[in-house]
């Protein structure tokens, strides 16, 4: 019964949700951290980023732990955000764009039915 009352309070107007998501997007692109990560970092005094949980690590780390984490994950390119916090620039794997043309595969230069004459290179 208590959860029923709590869940009804969890819904926020869509306009506020859009604004918060927009603010998160701007924050993430400018500082590499979401608003909730900034809030948790301010509360703990450490650098907090949620993606570390996916690696089985703790979300909040001090600078020494962060550098050890980057070395352990074999980060090839590390950088520092405007707040002087190190991060790995290659955390996400590149995604193939389905809209780009695919490279042409080598096609057989001979007709499989043998109708055309095949050059000697084939």
C-alpha positions in Angstrom: 0.0 0.0 0.0 2.8 2.4 0.8 4.5 1.8 -2.6 1.2 2.7 -4.3 1.2 6.1 -2.7 4.9 6.6 -3.4 4.7 5.8 -7.1 1.9 8.3 -7.6 4.3 11.0 -6.5 7.0 9.9 -8.9 5.3 11.1 -12.0 6.4 14.6 -13.1 5.0 16.7 -15.9 6.5 15.9 -19.3 7.6 19.5 -19.7 9.8 19.1 -16.6 11.1 15.8 -17.7 12.1 17.3 -21.1 13.8 20.2 -19.3 15.7 17.9 -17.0 16.8 15.6 -19.9 17.9 18.6 -21.8 19.9 19.9 -18.9 21.5 16.4 -18.4 22.4 16.4 -22.1 24.1 19.8 -21.9 25.8 18.9 -18.7 27.1 15.6 -20.1 28.4 17.2 -23.3 30.1 20.0 -21.4 31.5 18.3 -18.3 31.2 14.6 -19.1 28.9 14.2 -16.1 25.1 14.2 -15.7 23.4 16.4 -13.1 22.9 13.5 -10.7 26.6 12.7 -11.0 27.5 16.3 -10.1 25.1 16.2 -7.1 26.6 12.9 -5.9 30.1 14.2 -6.4 29.3 17.4 -4.4 27.8 15.3 -1.6 30.7 12.8 -1.4 33.7 15.1 -2.3 34.8 12.5 -4.9 34.4 12.0 -8.6 31.2 10.1 -9.3 30.3 8.6 -12.7 27.6 6.0 -13.2 29.4 4.2 -16.1 31.9 2.7 -13.6 29.1 0.5 -12.1 28.9 -1.3 -15.5 32.5 -2.4 -15.0 31.8 -3.6 -11.4 33.6 -0.7 -9.8 32.3 1.8 -7.3 30.7 4.9 -8.8 32.6 7.5 -6.7 36.4 7.5 -6.7 39.2 9.9 -5.6 41.8 11.0 -8.1 44.3 8.2 -7.3 41.5 5.5 -7.6 40.4 7.1 -10.9 43.9 7.0 -12.4 44.3 3.3 -11.3 40.9 2.5 -12.8 41.9 4.1 -16.1 45.2 2.1 -16.2 43.3 -1.1 -15.2 40.9 -0.7 -18.1 43.8 -0.1 -20.5 42.4 3.2 -21.6 44.4 4.2 -24.7 43.3 7.9 -24.7 42.7 9.6 -21.3 41.8 13.2 -21.0 40.8 15.7 -18.3 37.5 17.5 -18.3 37.2 21.2 -17.4 37.0 20.3 -13.7 40.4 18.5 -14.0 38.9 15.1 -13.6 40.5 12.3 -15.7 38.3 10.2 -17.9 38.8 7.7 -20.7 37.8 9.0 -24.2 37.4 5.5 -25.6 34.8 4.0 -23.3 32.2 3.6 -26.0 32.8 1.4 -28.9 32.2 3.0 -32.3 28.9 2.2 -33.9 28.5 1.5 -37.5 26.3 3.9 -39.3 23.7 1.9 -41.3 23.1 4.9 -43.6 26.7 4.9 -44.9 27.4 2.8 -48.1 29.0 -0.5 -47.4 32.4 -1.2 -49.0 32.1 -3.1 -52.2 32.9 -6.8 -51.8 35.1 -8.3 -54.4 32.8 -9.8 -57.0 33.7 -12.7 -59.2 34.9 -11.6 -62.5 33.5 -14.6 -64.2 29.9 -15.4 -64.9 28.9 -18.4 -62.7 26.9 -19.8 -65.6 30.0 -19.6 -67.9 28.2 -17.4 -70.5 30.8 -14.7 -70.5 34.5 -15.2 -71.3 36.6 -15.0 -68.2 39.8 -13.0 -68.2 43.0 -14.9 -67.3 43.4 -13.0 -64.0 40.4 -14.9 -62.6 
